[in-house]
């Protein structure tokens, strides 16, 4: 188990390393047929329970935090000795507040994410309202992020069209060609001290979310430099989406104004302790679980005709992030992410059941990793460095220019002869086509 040896690869990860890669040979129809339609429909009172539960926990933690300094002044009713013991107790309680409030806000992000997919309520207006309020509270541009996130779901793991965590190319590091590169070439670019590696990880975890929103860092390479999520005329958005982007921006201005007024009234120290530190924590969780969903040495990216919706949806990883706390606070976002990519209209609380059914169909092509998730973050950060300019199915390479896996060309050829990758995405007429999450219109899987 990962908690017994937190610096050891999970057995599932090791099994993938030992086996050459071949894409799933099942069809999207087989996946869809395996899951009862009732699991794809929200139960509105359950959804509302989770929304109200998270709001209540957030309010409760605010209230408990307001008592910490008051308790410290009284030496916690005389149970703690005055002096350094009281100081330690005080900051231990503040650290506890930051940890749990950060998790609660991470869960609120996940609920807003689900509302953006229309999976909490049957009413589109109610989904939009709940998602907007929850994300504005967290200073997230709801409509603009929702738009690019939806585009990510339509093109997951596509080197040409995915929107999130696109790998760097060999040319981005100005490395020599694969055949001519020497160990010294890689060492010159990638060798660094452990302290600098840690510093870069902290930058990603603390600022990565805003670097993506403001600079499209690790976003789709089809957009020009400076592309961001706040400009209604950004190439990220269609003209019809501009009013929603403006409304998102106005929400951020309103929330920023509220925070400014409260800071003027209660002081900068209160702002930092009550809001800013938990805000940094939720940014960390967002970057951590989204990065690890799609950045792993054993998981492929696709180019050209080798990509399909089916293959892209399977190219993600389920992880037991924080164990029961991840399920409780973060609403299964890491535990059942593979199922989410196949069934983006399914409510998160049905994720565990759907995961079991999807796993039966995918079998050993279902990607799970029991590796301690914090170690997995370090592993991906240090090993998922770049990909080659060529190749239709590619894997990340490490600081030595080596990929963790290779494609089983014979199996791939047999699969492609039997299954047209694009045809895998078509459902029978009786089931209807795959639909667009935002517009509800059928997706043309041949031209995605």
KOLSE-683060 format. One record per residue (C-alpha): residue number from 1; y, x negated, z negated. Coordinates in nm, 2 decimals. Example, Ala and Ser with C-alpha at 12.3 -4.5 7.8 and 13.67 -1.06 7.14 Angstrom:
REM residues 2
<site 1; <-0.45; -1.23; -0.78>>
<site 2; <-0.11; -1.37; -0.71>>
***
This chain:
REM residues 448
<site 1; <0.00; 0.00; 0.00>>
<site 2; <0.35; -0.13; 0.09>>
<site 3; <0.48; -0.12; -0.27>>
<site 4; <0.21; -0.36; -0.38>>
<site 5; <0.31; -0.62; -0.12>>
<site 6; <0.66; -0.53; 0.01>>
<site 7; <0.67; -0.83; 0.26>>
<site 8; <0.35; -0.74; 0.44>>
<site 9; <0.31; -0.56; 0.77>>
<site 10; <0.15; -0.22; 0.75>>
<site 11; <-0.21; -0.20; 0.89>>
<site 12; <-0.09; 0.04; 1.16>>
<site 13; <0.16; -0.21; 1.28>>
<site 14; <-0.10; -0.49; 1.28>>
<site 15; <-0.34; -0.27; 1.48>>
<site 16; <-0.07; -0.22; 1.75>>
<site 17; <-0.02; -0.60; 1.76>>
<site 18; <-0.39; -0.65; 1.84>>
<site 19; <-0.40; -0.40; 2.12>>
<site 20; <-0.23; -0.43; 2.46>>
<site 21; <0.00; -0.14; 2.53>>
<site 22; <-0.07; 0.15; 2.76>>
<site 23; <0.14; 0.47; 2.77>>
<site 24; <0.00; 0.80; 2.63>>
<site 25; <-0.24; 0.96; 2.88>>
<site 26; <-0.19; 1.31; 2.75>>
<site 27; <0.06; 1.56; 2.89>>
<site 28; <0.36; 1.73; 2.74>>
<site 29; <0.17; 2.06; 2.79>>
<site 30; <-0.11; 1.94; 2.57>>
<site 31; <0.14; 1.85; 2.30>>
<site 32; <0.31; 2.19; 2.32>>
<site 33; <-0.02; 2.38; 2.33>>
<site 34; <-0.13; 2.22; 2.01>>
<site 35; <0.16; 2.36; 1.80>>
<site 36; <0.18; 2.73; 1.72>>
<site 37; <0.51; 2.88; 1.83>>
<site 38; <0.58; 3.02; 1.48>>
<site 39; <0.63; 2.66; 1.36>>
<site 40; <0.92; 2.63; 1.60>>
<site 41; <1.13; 2.91; 1.46>>
<site 42; <1.36; 2.88; 1.16>>
<site 43; <1.31; 3.08; 0.85>>
<site 44; <1.67; 3.15; 0.77>>
<site 45; <1.65; 3.20; 0.39>>
<site 46; <1.46; 2.86; 0.36>>
<site 47; <1.73; 2.69; 0.57>>
<site 48; <2.01; 2.84; 0.36>>
<site 49; <1.82; 2.73; 0.04>>
<site 50; <1.83; 2.37; 0.16>>
<site 51; <2.20; 2.39; 0.25>>
<site 52; <2.30; 2.54; -0.08>>
<site 53; <2.06; 2.31; -0.27>>
<site 54; <2.23; 2.00; -0.13>>
<site 55; <2.58; 2.14; -0.19>>
<site 56; <2.48; 2.22; -0.55>>
<site 57; <2.33; 1.87; -0.61>>
<site 58; <2.64; 1.71; -0.46>>
<site 59; <2.86; 1.92; -0.69>>
<site 60; <2.64; 1.85; -0.99>>
<site 61; <2.65; 1.47; -0.93>>
<site 62; <3.03; 1.49; -0.90>>
<site 63; <3.04; 1.66; -1.24>>
<site 64; <2.80; 1.42; -1.41>>
<site 65; <3.00; 1.13; -1.27>>
<site 66; <3.32; 1.27; -1.43>>
<site 67; <3.15; 1.23; -1.77>>
<site 68; <3.04; 0.87; -1.74>>
<site 69; <3.37; 0.71; -1.85>>
<site 70; <3.42; 0.97; -2.12>>
<site 71; <3.08; 0.90; -2.26>>
<site 72; <3.15; 0.52; -2.25>>
<site 73; <3.47; 0.57; -2.46>>
<site 74; <3.26; 0.73; -2.73>>
<site 75; <2.98; 0.46; -2.70>>
<site 76; <2.76; 0.74; -2.57>>
<site 77; <2.77; 0.93; -2.89>>
<site 78; <2.71; 0.62; -3.10>>
<site 79; <2.37; 0.56; -2.93>>
<site 80; <2.49; 0.25; -2.76>>
<site 81; <2.66; -0.05; -2.93>>
<site 82; <3.02; -0.10; -2.84>>
<site 83; <3.10; -0.40; -2.63>>
<site 84; <2.89; -0.54; -2.35>>
<site 85; <2.61; -0.29; -2.41>>
<site 86; <2.84; 0.00; -2.34>>
<site 87; <2.97; -0.18; -2.03>>
<site 88; <2.62; -0.23; -1.90>>
<site 89; <2.53; 0.13; -1.97>>
<site 90; <2.85; 0.25; -1.80>>
<site 91; <2.79; 0.06; -1.47>>
<site 92; <2.42; 0.15; -1.48>>
<site 93; <2.51; 0.51; -1.47>>
<site 94; <2.77; 0.46; -1.20>>
<site 95; <2.51; 0.28; -0.99>>
<site 96; <2.27; 0.57; -1.05>>
<site 97; <2.53; 0.81; -0.93>>
<site 98; <2.60; 0.61; -0.62>>
<site 99; <2.23; 0.59; -0.53>>
<site 100; <2.16; 0.96; -0.57>>
<site 101; <2.48; 1.09; -0.44>>
<site 102; <2.43; 0.86; -0.13>>
<site 103; <2.09; 1.02; -0.08>>
<site 104; <2.23; 1.37; -0.12>>
<site 105; <2.49; 1.30; 0.14>>
<site 106; <2.23; 1.14; 0.36>>
<site 107; <2.04; 1.48; 0.34>>
<site 108; <2.36; 1.66; 0.42>>
<site 109; <2.39; 1.45; 0.73>>
<site 110; <2.04; 1.54; 0.82>>
<site 111; <2.11; 1.91; 0.77>>
<site 112; <2.42; 1.88; 0.99>>
<site 113; <2.20; 1.70; 1.25>>
<site 114; <1.95; 1.99; 1.24>>
<site 115; <2.23; 2.25; 1.27>>
<site 116; <2.35; 2.06; 1.58>>
<site 117; <2.00; 2.11; 1.73>>
<site 118; <2.02; 2.48; 1.64>>
<site 119; <1.72; 2.47; 1.41>>
<site 120; <1.86; 2.60; 1.08>>
<site 121; <1.96; 2.95; 1.18>>
<site 122; <1.92; 3.19; 1.47>>
<site 123; <2.29; 3.23; 1.49>>
<site 124; <2.46; 2.96; 1.71>>
<site 125; <2.79; 3.03; 1.53>>
<site 126; <2.63; 2.98; 1.19>>
<site 127; <2.46; 2.66; 1.30>>
<site 128; <2.78; 2.52; 1.44>>
<site 129; <2.98; 2.62; 1.13>>
<site 130; <2.74; 2.47; 0.88>>
<site 131; <2.69; 2.15; 1.08>>
<site 132; <3.07; 2.11; 1.13>>
<site 133; <3.15; 2.15; 0.76>>
<site 134; <2.87; 1.91; 0.64>>
<site 135; <2.96; 1.64; 0.89>>
<site 136; <3.34; 1.67; 0.84>>
<site 137; <3.29; 1.62; 0.47>>
<site 138; <3.11; 1.29; 0.56>>
<site 139; <3.39; 1.19; 0.81>>
<site 140; <3.15; 1.24; 1.10>>
<site 141; <3.28; 1.37; 1.43>>
<site 142; <3.04; 1.65; 1.46>>
<site 143; <3.08; 1.77; 1.82>>
<site 144; <3.11; 1.43; 1.98>>
<site 145; <2.82; 1.28; 1.79>>
<site 146; <2.61; 1.60; 1.86>>
<site 147; <2.68; 1.55; 2.23>>
<site 148; <2.57; 1.19; 2.26>>
<site 149; <2.28; 1.25; 2.02>>
<site 150; <2.16; 1.53; 2.25>>
<site 151; <2.18; 1.30; 2.55>>
<site 152; <1.97; 1.05; 2.35>>
<site 153; <1.70; 1.31; 2.31>>
<site 154; <1.69; 1.38; 2.68>>
<site 155; <1.64; 1.02; 2.77>>
<site 156; <1.48; 0.85; 2.47>>
<site 157; <1.37; 0.49; 2.54>>
<site 158; <1.51; 0.49; 2.90>>
<site 159; <1.70; 0.17; 2.97>>
<site 160; <1.92; 0.34; 3.22>>
<site 161; <2.02; 0.66; 3.03>>
<site 162; <1.94; 0.65; 2.66>>
<site 163; <2.25; 0.67; 2.44>>
<site 164; <2.14; 0.49; 2.12>>
<site 165; <2.02; 0.14; 2.02>>
<site 166; <1.99; 0.01; 2.38>>
<site 167; <1.84; -0.35; 2.36>>
<site 168; <2.05; -0.65; 2.45>>
<site 169; <1.95; -0.82; 2.77>>
<site 170; <1.86; -1.18; 2.83>>
<site 171; <2.19; -1.22; 3.02>>
<site 172; <2.39; -1.08; 2.73>>
<site 173; <2.31; -1.41; 2.54>>
<site 174; <2.36; -1.62; 2.86>>
<site 175; <2.01; -1.75; 2.82>>
<site 176; <1.84; -1.93; 3.11>>
<site 177; <1.57; -1.74; 3.31>>
<site 178; <1.24; -1.67; 3.14>>
<site 179; <1.05; -1.93; 3.34>>
<site 180; <1.31; -2.21; 3.29>>
<site 181; <1.42; -2.14; 2.93>>
<site 182; <1.32; -2.41; 2.68>>
<site 183; <1.27; -2.38; 2.30>>
<site 184; <1.60; -2.55; 2.25>>
<site 185; <1.78; -2.28; 2.46>>
<site 186; <1.66; -2.01; 2.22>>
<site 187; <1.73; -2.22; 1.91>>
<site 188; <2.08; -2.28; 2.02>>
<site 189; <2.15; -1.90; 2.04>>
<site 190; <1.93; -1.76; 1.76>>
<site 191; <1.88; -2.02; 1.49>>
<site 192; <2.08; -1.94; 1.19>>
<site 193; <2.08; -1.97; 0.81>>
<site 194; <1.92; -1.70; 0.59>>
<site 195; <2.26; -1.64; 0.44>>
<site 196; <2.42; -1.57; 0.78>>
<site 197; <2.12; -1.34; 0.87>>
<site 198; <2.18; -1.15; 0.55>>
<site 199; <2.55; -1.13; 0.62>>
<site 200; <2.49; -0.98; 0.97>>
<site 201; <2.25; -0.73; 0.82>>
<site 202; <2.51; -0.62; 0.57>>
<site 203; <2.77; -0.58; 0.84>>
<site 204; <2.53; -0.36; 1.04>>
<site 205; <2.43; -0.15; 0.74>>
<site 206; <2.79; -0.12; 0.61>>
<site 207; <2.98; -0.09; 0.94>>
<site 208; <2.73; -0.03; 1.21>>
<site 209; <2.78; 0.35; 1.21>>
<site 210; <3.15; 0.31; 1.27>>
<site 211; <3.11; 0.03; 1.52>>
<site 212; <2.89; 0.27; 1.72>>
<site 213; <3.14; 0.56; 1.69>>
<site 214; <3.45; 0.35; 1.77>>
<site 215; <3.31; 0.09; 2.01>>
<site 216; <2.98; 0.23; 2.14>>
<site 217; <2.81; -0.07; 1.99>>
<site 218; <2.44; -0.06; 2.10>>
<site 219; <2.52; 0.25; 2.30>>
<site 220; <2.45; 0.32; 2.66>>
<site 221; <2.57; 0.03; 2.89>>
<site 222; <2.68; 0.27; 3.16>>
<site 223; <3.01; 0.32; 2.98>>
<site 224; <3.31; 0.09; 2.99>>
<site 225; <3.42; -0.13; 2.70>>
<site 226; <3.62; 0.06; 2.43>>
<site 227; <3.43; 0.38; 2.48>>
<site 228; <3.44; 0.58; 2.16>>
<site 229; <3.35; 0.92; 2.01>>
<site 230; <3.71; 1.03; 1.92>>
<site 231; <3.87; 1.04; 2.26>>
<site 232; <3.83; 1.38; 2.42>>
<site 233; <3.87; 1.22; 2.76>>
<site 234; <3.60; 0.96; 2.69>>
<site 235; <3.34; 0.92; 2.96>>
<site 236; <3.08; 1.02; 2.70>>
<site 237; <3.19; 1.38; 2.74>>
<site 238; <3.21; 1.64; 3.01>>
<site 239; <3.54; 1.82; 3.06>>
<site 240; <3.40; 2.14; 2.91>>
<site 241; <3.33; 1.96; 2.59>>
<site 242; <3.68; 1.84; 2.53>>
<site 243; <3.80; 2.13; 2.32>>
<site 244; <3.51; 2.08; 2.08>>
<site 245; <3.59; 1.71; 2.05>>
<site 246; <3.95; 1.79; 1.97>>
<site 247; <3.83; 2.03; 1.70>>
<site 248; <3.60; 1.76; 1.55>>
<site 249; <3.90; 1.52; 1.54>>
<site 250; <4.11; 1.77; 1.37>>
<site 251; <3.84; 1.82; 1.11>>
<site 252; <3.84; 1.44; 1.04>>
<site 253; <4.22; 1.45; 1.01>>
<site 254; <4.20; 1.74; 0.76>>
<site 255; <3.93; 1.56; 0.55>>
<site 256; <4.13; 1.24; 0.56>>
<site 257; <4.43; 1.43; 0.43>>
<site 258; <4.24; 1.58; 0.15>>
<site 259; <4.10; 1.24; 0.05>>
<site 260; <4.46; 1.10; 0.06>>
<site 261; <4.60; 1.38; -0.16>>
<site 262; <4.32; 1.34; -0.41>>
<site 263; <4.36; 0.96; -0.42>>
<site 264; <4.74; 1.00; -0.48>>
<site 265; <4.66; 1.24; -0.77>>
<site 266; <4.37; 1.06; -0.94>>
<site 267; <4.41; 0.70; -0.82>>
<site 268; <4.24; 0.46; -0.59>>
<site 269; <3.98; 0.37; -0.85>>
<site 270; <3.86; 0.73; -0.87>>
<site 271; <3.84; 0.75; -0.49>>
<site 272; <3.64; 0.43; -0.47>>
<site 273; <3.39; 0.54; -0.74>>
<site 274; <3.35; 0.91; -0.65>>
<site 275; <3.36; 0.90; -0.27>>
<site 276; <3.39; 0.56; -0.10>>
<site 277; <3.08; 0.39; -0.25>>
<site 278; <2.85; 0.69; -0.18>>
<site 279; <3.01; 0.71; 0.16>>
<site 280; <2.90; 0.34; 0.22>>
<site 281; <2.55; 0.44; 0.10>>
<site 282; <2.52; 0.73; 0.34>>
<site 283; <2.64; 0.50; 0.63>>
<site 284; <2.36; 0.26; 0.53>>
<site 285; <2.10; 0.54; 0.54>>
<site 286; <2.21; 0.67; 0.87>>
<site 287; <2.20; 0.33; 1.04>>
<site 288; <1.87; 0.23; 0.87>>
<site 289; <1.66; 0.53; 0.97>>
<site 290; <1.81; 0.58; 1.32>>
<site 291; <1.77; 0.21; 1.40>>
<site 292; <1.41; 0.20; 1.28>>
<site 293; <1.32; 0.51; 1.47>>
<site 294; <1.36; 0.32; 1.80>>
<site 295; <1.38; -0.05; 1.73>>
<site 296; <1.04; -0.20; 1.67>>
<site 297; <0.86; -0.50; 1.82>>
<site 298; <0.56; -0.29; 1.91>>
<site 299; <0.74; 0.00; 2.07>>
<site 300; <0.84; 0.00; 2.44>>
<site 301; <1.14; 0.08; 2.65>>
<site 302; <1.11; 0.21; 3.01>>
<site 303; <1.28; 0.16; 3.34>>
<site 304; <1.28; 0.36; 3.66>>
<site 305; <0.98; 0.58; 3.75>>
<site 306; <0.78; 0.46; 3.45>>
<site 307; <1.00; 0.66; 3.21>>
<site 308; <0.93; 1.03; 3.14>>
<site 309; <1.03; 1.27; 2.87>>
<site 310; <0.68; 1.25; 2.73>>
<site 311; <0.67; 0.87; 2.72>>
<site 312; <1.02; 0.85; 2.57>>
<site 313; <0.94; 1.10; 2.30>>
<site 314; <0.63; 0.91; 2.20>>
<site 315; <0.82; 0.58; 2.19>>
<site 316; <0.94; 0.63; 1.83>>
<site 317; <0.80; 0.55; 1.49>>
<site 318; <0.73; 0.76; 1.18>>
<site 319; <0.79; 0.57; 0.85>>
<site 320; <0.75; 0.67; 0.48>>
<site 321; <1.11; 0.58; 0.40>>
<site 322; <1.16; 0.60; 0.02>>
<site 323; <0.84; 0.80; -0.02>>
<site 324; <0.89; 1.13; -0.20>>
<site 325; <1.27; 1.07; -0.22>>
<site 326; <1.29; 1.04; 0.16>>
<site 327; <1.11; 1.37; 0.20>>
<site 328; <1.31; 1.55; -0.07>>
<site 329; <1.66; 1.41; -0.01>>
<site 330; <1.65; 1.31; 0.36>>
<site 331; <1.46; 1.61; 0.48>>
<site 332; <1.16; 1.44; 0.65>>
<site 333; <1.40; 1.25; 0.89>>
<site 334; <1.18; 0.94; 0.90>>
<site 335; <0.85; 1.09; 0.80>>
<site 336; <0.83; 1.33; 1.10>>
<site 337; <1.06; 1.18; 1.36>>
<site 338; <0.79; 1.17; 1.64>>
<site 339; <0.74; 1.54; 1.60>>
<site 340; <1.11; 1.59; 1.61>>
<site 341; <1.14; 1.43; 1.95>>
<site 342; <0.87; 1.65; 2.09>>
<site 343; <1.00; 1.97; 1.93>>
<site 344; <1.37; 1.94; 1.89>>
<site 345; <1.40; 2.31; 1.82>>
<site 346; <1.16; 2.30; 1.52>>
<site 347; <1.31; 2.32; 1.17>>
<site 348; <1.26; 2.01; 0.96>>
<site 349; <1.06; 2.18; 0.69>>
<site 350; <0.78; 2.25; 0.94>>
<site 351; <0.78; 1.88; 1.04>>
<site 352; <0.48; 1.78; 0.83>>
<site 353; <0.26; 2.05; 0.98>>
<site 354; <0.37; 1.97; 1.33>>
<site 355; <0.32; 1.59; 1.28>>
<site 356; <-0.04; 1.65; 1.19>>
<site 357; <-0.10; 1.86; 1.51>>
<site 358; <0.08; 1.61; 1.73>>
<site 359; <-0.11; 1.32; 1.58>>
<site 360; <-0.44; 1.49; 1.67>>
<site 361; <-0.34; 1.50; 2.04>>
<site 362; <-0.18; 1.15; 2.06>>
<site 363; <-0.45; 0.99; 1.84>>
<site 364; <-0.40; 0.61; 1.84>>
<site 365; <-0.09; 0.65; 2.06>>
<site 366; <0.09; 0.81; 1.76>>
<site 367; <0.31; 0.55; 1.60>>
<site 368; <0.32; 0.53; 1.23>>
<site 369; <0.41; 0.23; 1.01>>
<site 370; <0.34; 0.20; 0.64>>
<site 371; <0.53; -0.13; 0.62>>
<site 372; <0.78; -0.12; 0.34>>
<site 373; <1.08; 0.02; 0.52>>
<site 374; <1.33; -0.23; 0.39>>
<site 375; <1.10; -0.52; 0.51>>
<site 376; <1.06; -0.33; 0.84>>
<site 377; <1.44; -0.33; 0.87>>
<site 378; <1.45; -0.71; 0.82>>
<site 379; <1.16; -0.75; 1.07>>
<site 380; <1.32; -0.55; 1.34>>
<site 381; <1.66; -0.71; 1.28>>
<site 382; <1.52; -1.06; 1.32>>
<site 383; <1.26; -0.99; 1.59>>
<site 384; <1.41; -0.72; 1.81>>
<site 385; <1.67; -0.95; 1.98>>
<site 386; <1.66; -0.89; 2.35>>
<site 387; <1.46; -0.77; 2.65>>
<site 388; <1.41; -0.90; 3.00>>
<site 389; <1.62; -0.79; 3.30>>
<site 390; <1.31; -0.70; 3.49>>
<site 391; <1.01; -0.49; 3.42>>
<site 392; <0.94; -0.12; 3.40>>
<site 393; <0.78; -0.12; 3.06>>
<site 394; <0.93; -0.38; 2.83>>
<site 395; <0.92; -0.50; 2.47>>
<site 396; <1.17; -0.67; 2.25>>
<site 397; <1.15; -1.05; 2.23>>
<site 398; <1.21; -1.27; 1.93>>
<site 399; <1.41; -1.59; 1.87>>
<site 400; <1.14; -1.78; 2.05>>
<site 401; <1.15; -1.57; 2.36>>
<site 402; <0.82; -1.41; 2.28>>
<site 403; <0.72; -1.04; 2.30>>
<site 404; <0.49; -0.89; 2.03>>
<site 405; <0.29; -0.69; 2.29>>
<site 406; <0.20; -0.69; 2.65>>
<site 407; <0.12; -0.40; 2.89>>
<site 408; <-0.24; -0.34; 2.98>>
<site 409; <-0.18; -0.33; 3.35>>
<site 410; <-0.53; -0.21; 3.44>>
<site 411; <-0.51; 0.09; 3.20>>
<site 412; <-0.15; 0.16; 3.32>>
<site 413; <-0.26; 0.17; 3.68>>
<site 414; <-0.54; 0.41; 3.60>>
<site 415; <-0.31; 0.63; 3.40>>
<site 416; <-0.05; 0.64; 3.68>>
<site 417; <-0.31; 0.73; 3.94>>
<site 418; <-0.43; 1.02; 3.73>>
<site 419; <-0.09; 1.13; 3.59>>
<site 420; <0.24; 1.13; 3.76>>
<site 421; <0.48; 1.03; 3.48>>
<site 422; <0.73; 1.29; 3.58>>
<site 423; <0.47; 1.56; 3.63>>
<site 424; <0.37; 1.51; 3.26>>
<site 425; <0.69; 1.68; 3.16>>
<site 426; <0.63; 2.00; 3.34>>
<site 427; <0.49; 2.30; 3.14>>
<site 428; <0.30; 2.59; 3.29>>
<site 429; <0.51; 2.88; 3.41>>
<site 430; <0.37; 3.10; 3.13>>
<site 431; <0.52; 2.86; 2.87>>
<site 432; <0.85; 2.82; 3.05>>
<site 433; <1.04; 2.50; 3.12>>
<site 434; <1.17; 2.25; 2.87>>
<site 435; <1.52; 2.37; 2.79>>
<site 436; <1.85; 2.20; 2.71>>
<site 437; <1.93; 2.21; 2.34>>
<site 438; <2.30; 2.27; 2.39>>
<site 439; <2.32; 2.51; 2.69>>
<site 440; <1.97; 2.66; 2.68>>
<site 441; <1.93; 2.59; 3.05>>
<site 442; <1.60; 2.46; 3.19>>
<site 443; <1.58; 2.08; 3.23>>
<site 444; <1.49; 1.95; 3.57>>
<site 445; <1.23; 1.69; 3.46>>
<site 446; <1.22; 1.55; 3.81>>
<site 447; <1.59; 1.46; 3.81>>
<site 448; <1.66; 1.37; 3.44>>
***
